Amino acid sequence: MADLLQVQGVTKRFGGLIALEDVSLSVRDGEIYGLIGPNGAGKTTLFNCMTGLYDLTGGEVRLGGVLLNGLKPHRIVEAGFARTFQNIRLFANMTALENVMVGRHVRTRIGLVGAILRTPRARAEEAAIRDRAVALLDHVGLRGKARTLAGHLSYGDQRRLEIARALATEPRLLALDEPVAGMNPTERRQMADLFQRLRADGLTLLLIEHDVKLVMGLCDRVAVLDYGRKIAEGEPARVRADPAVIAAYLGGEAA
């Protein structure tokens, strides 16, 4: 498989603090790639650098060969790189359907004038957006909840809604920041099944998660960050047995 995402030598400093130091990794087209590490290892910072929320101090990020450095977050979404957040960011007073429809804004073609005048073309595009949003809600397991306010959904359903909204942007790569945090074992299994279905749909997934068991059972390859540096990368079994990884998680010297 060809590399879809290429991260080369990414460094991020906040004043005198080095949050990321010379991090390189590649995510292959069609795989589920895990990113793990202790709290404060730099995982979310790396996501923020890749998706345009932080400017890079050094290095570069490419998606499908396209350089993402310096692009605004919405331009990165347009390039095919969508994400969810560690802290859920939904429009609580909008319905589930409306939240997903908002995610289509980067793929709409009707301008402001057409929307105001409600031209036939604008109405047709809105109907297509609505149909697609309904299909995505069904796909993530939210059938029958299209008219429910996002703020009234359960925690697990809000996580699913965030994924549906990200899928509405038609991404090539979906980055998920702790998507099963706070879920019970049944909900975690259901989410793992969803991730497998998304991969079967042809989507590439990049996953930050503290549930190491889930990551090791789900991901094709895994990278480990510790204090802002990549200390291991490879197939789950090899990473799990790596002395540096064991030391990072146990907080001591590896045997």
C-alpha positions as CSV (number, residue, x, y, z in Angstrom):
1,M,0.0,0.0,0.0
2,A,1.1,3.5,-0.8
3,D,1.7,6.1,1.9
4,L,-1.3,8.5,2.3
5,L,0.0,10.6,5.1
6,Q,3.6,11.5,5.5
7,V,4.9,13.3,8.6
8,Q,8.5,14.2,8.4
9,G,10.6,15.7,11.2
10,V,7.8,17.5,12.8
11,T,8.9,19.7,15.7
12,K,6.7,22.0,17.9
13,R,8.0,24.4,20.5
14,F,5.9,26.6,22.8
15,G,8.5,29.1,24.0
16,G,11.2,27.0,25.7
17,L,9.0,23.9,25.9
18,I,9.6,21.3,23.2
19,A,6.3,19.5,22.8
20,L,7.3,17.5,19.7
21,E,10.8,16.8,18.6
22,D,11.7,15.4,15.1
23,V,8.6,13.2,14.8
24,S,8.3,11.2,11.6
25,L,5.7,8.6,10.6
26,S,3.7,7.5,7.6
27,V,0.2,6.2,7.4
28,R,-0.6,3.8,4.5
29,D,-3.7,4.1,2.4
30,G,-6.5,1.9,3.8
31,E,-4.9,1.0,7.1
32,I,-5.9,1.7,10.7
33,Y,-2.9,3.3,12.4
34,G,-2.7,3.8,16.1
35,L,-0.8,6.5,18.1
36,I,-0.3,5.8,21.8
37,G,1.7,7.1,24.6
38,P,1.5,8.2,28.3
39,N,-0.4,11.4,29.2
40,G,1.5,14.5,28.0
41,A,3.4,12.5,25.3
42,G,2.4,14.9,22.6
43,K,-0.2,12.9,20.8
44,T,-2.9,15.6,20.5
45,T,-0.3,18.2,19.8
46,L,0.8,16.2,16.8
47,F,-2.9,16.0,15.7
48,N,-3.1,19.8,16.1
49,C,0.0,20.3,14.0
50,M,-1.2,18.0,11.3
51,T,-4.6,19.6,11.0
52,G,-3.6,23.2,11.0
53,L,-4.5,24.2,14.5
54,Y,-0.8,24.7,15.4
55,D,1.9,26.1,13.2
56,L,4.9,23.8,12.9
57,T,8.2,24.9,14.3
58,G,9.9,22.5,11.9
59,G,9.2,19.6,9.6
60,E,6.4,19.0,7.1
61,V,3.1,17.1,6.7
62,R,1.8,15.8,3.4
63,L,-1.5,14.1,2.5
64,G,-1.4,12.3,-0.8
65,G,1.8,14.2,-1.7
66,V,0.1,17.6,-1.0
67,L,2.0,19.8,1.4
68,L,-0.3,20.8,4.3
69,N,2.2,23.2,6.1
70,G,0.7,26.6,6.5
71,L,-2.8,25.7,5.3
72,K,-5.8,26.8,7.4
73,P,-7.8,24.0,9.0
74,H,-10.7,24.2,6.6
75,R,-8.3,24.0,3.6
76,I,-6.8,20.8,5.2
77,V,-10.4,19.4,5.5
78,E,-10.9,20.2,1.8
79,A,-7.7,18.3,1.0
80,G,-9.3,15.2,2.6
81,F,-8.1,15.2,6.2
82,A,-10.9,15.3,8.8
83,R,-10.7,14.8,12.6
84,T,-12.6,14.5,15.8
85,F,-11.6,16.0,19.1
86,Q,-10.7,14.7,22.5
87,N,-13.4,17.0,24.0
88,I,-16.6,16.7,22.0
89,R,-17.3,19.8,19.9
90,L,-20.9,19.6,18.7
91,F,-23.6,22.3,18.2
92,A,-25.6,21.3,21.2
93,N,-28.7,23.2,20.3
94,M,-28.9,21.9,16.8
95,T,-30.3,18.5,15.8
96,A,-28.1,15.5,15.0
97,L,-29.1,15.9,11.3
98,E,-28.2,19.6,11.3
99,N,-24.8,18.9,12.9
100,V,-24.0,16.4,10.1
101,M,-25.3,18.8,7.4
102,V,-22.9,21.5,8.7
103,G,-20.0,19.1,8.0
104,R,-20.9,19.2,4.3
105,H,-20.0,22.9,4.0
106,V,-16.6,22.2,2.5
107,R,-18.2,20.3,-0.4
108,T,-21.1,22.6,-1.2
109,R,-21.1,24.5,-4.5
110,I,-24.0,26.9,-4.1
111,G,-22.8,30.4,-3.0
112,L,-24.4,32.9,-0.7
113,V,-26.7,34.4,-3.4
114,G,-28.1,31.1,-4.4
115,A,-28.8,30.1,-0.8
116,I,-30.6,33.4,-0.1
117,L,-32.7,33.2,-3.3
118,R,-33.4,29.5,-2.8
119,T,-32.8,28.8,-6.5
120,P,-33.8,25.4,-7.8
121,R,-30.1,24.4,-7.8
122,A,-29.7,25.4,-4.2
123,R,-32.8,23.5,-3.2
124,A,-31.5,20.4,-5.0
125,E,-28.1,20.6,-3.3
126,E,-29.7,21.0,0.1
127,A,-31.9,18.0,-0.5
128,A,-28.8,16.0,-1.5
129,I,-26.9,17.1,1.6
130,R,-29.8,16.1,3.8
131,D,-30.1,12.7,2.2
132,R,-26.4,12.1,2.7
133,A,-26.5,13.2,6.3
134,V,-29.4,10.8,7.0
135,A,-27.4,8.0,5.4
136,L,-24.3,8.8,7.6
137,L,-26.4,8.9,10.7
138,D,-27.6,5.5,9.9
139,H,-24.1,4.3,9.1
140,V,-22.7,5.2,12.5
141,G,-25.7,3.7,14.4
142,L,-27.8,6.8,15.0
143,R,-30.9,5.8,13.0
144,G,-34.0,7.4,14.4
145,K,-32.1,10.2,16.2
146,A,-31.9,12.7,13.3
147,R,-34.3,15.1,15.0
148,T,-32.8,14.8,18.5
149,L,-30.8,17.8,19.8
150,A,-27.1,17.0,20.0
151,G,-27.0,18.1,23.6
152,H,-29.7,15.6,24.5
153,L,-27.8,12.6,23.1
154,S,-26.0,10.1,25.3
155,Y,-22.2,10.5,25.6
156,G,-21.6,7.5,23.3
157,D,-24.1,8.8,20.7
158,Q,-22.4,12.2,20.7
159,R,-19.1,10.5,19.9
160,R,-20.8,8.8,17.0
161,L,-22.3,12.0,15.8
162,E,-18.9,13.7,15.8
163,I,-17.7,10.9,13.5
164,A,-20.7,11.2,11.2
165,R,-20.1,15.0,10.9
166,A,-16.4,14.3,10.0
167,L,-17.5,11.7,7.5
168,A,-19.7,14.3,5.8
169,T,-16.6,16.2,4.6
170,E,-15.7,13.1,2.5
171,P,-12.3,12.6,4.0
172,R,-9.5,10.3,2.7
173,L,-8.1,10.2,6.2
174,L,-10.0,10.4,9.5
175,A,-8.1,11.2,12.7
176,L,-9.8,10.2,15.9
177,D,-8.7,11.7,19.2
178,E,-9.6,9.3,22.0
179,P,-12.9,8.2,20.4
180,V,-13.8,5.5,23.0
181,A,-12.7,7.5,26.2
182,G,-15.4,7.2,28.8
183,M,-17.3,4.3,27.1
184,N,-18.3,1.0,28.7
185,P,-17.0,-2.3,27.2
186,T,-20.0,-2.8,25.0
187,E,-19.8,0.7,23.6
188,R,-16.1,0.2,22.9
189,R,-16.7,-3.0,21.0
190,Q,-19.4,-1.3,19.0
191,M,-17.1,1.6,18.1
192,A,-14.3,-0.9,17.1
193,D,-16.9,-2.5,14.8
194,L,-17.7,0.9,13.3
195,F,-14.0,1.6,12.7
196,Q,-13.7,-1.7,10.8
197,R,-16.7,-0.9,8.7
198,L,-15.2,2.5,7.9
199,R,-11.9,0.9,6.8
200,A,-14.0,-1.5,4.7
201,D,-15.5,1.5,3.0
202,G,-12.0,2.5,1.9
203,L,-11.3,5.1,4.6
204,T,-7.9,5.4,6.3
205,L,-8.0,5.9,10.1
206,L,-5.5,7.5,12.4
207,L,-6.3,6.7,16.0
208,I,-5.2,8.2,19.3
209,E,-6.4,6.1,22.2
210,H,-5.4,5.2,25.8
211,D,-7.2,1.8,25.5
212,V,-4.0,-0.1,24.5
213,K,-5.9,-3.4,24.3
214,L,-8.3,-1.9,21.7
215,V,-5.4,-0.3,19.7
216,M,-3.4,-3.5,19.7
217,G,-6.3,-5.6,18.5
218,L,-7.6,-3.1,15.9
219,C,-4.6,-1.3,14.3
220,D,-2.4,-2.6,11.5
221,R,0.5,-0.5,12.8
222,V,1.2,1.5,16.0
223,A,3.5,4.4,16.9
224,V,4.4,5.3,20.4
225,L,5.3,8.8,21.6
226,D,7.0,9.7,24.9
227,Y,8.0,13.2,25.9
228,G,7.3,14.4,22.4
229,R,9.5,11.9,20.6
230,K,8.6,8.7,18.7
231,I,10.2,5.8,20.6
232,A,8.7,2.9,18.6
233,E,6.7,2.0,15.5
234,G,5.5,-1.1,13.8
235,E,3.1,-4.0,14.0
236,P,1.2,-4.2,17.4
237,A,2.9,-7.4,18.7
238,R,6.4,-6.0,18.1
239,V,5.6,-2.6,19.6
240,R,4.0,-4.2,22.7
241,A,7.2,-6.1,23.4
242,D,9.5,-3.2,22.8
243,P,11.6,-2.5,26.0
244,A,11.3,1.3,25.4
245,V,7.5,1.1,25.3
246,I,7.4,-1.1,28.4
247,A,9.6,1.4,30.2
248,A,7.5,4.4,29.1
249,Y,4.3,2.8,30.4
250,L,5.7,1.3,33.6
251,G,7.7,4.4,34.4
252,G,11.0,2.6,35.0
253,E,13.8,0.8,33.2
254,A,12.9,-2.1,31.0
255,A,14.2,-5.5,31.9
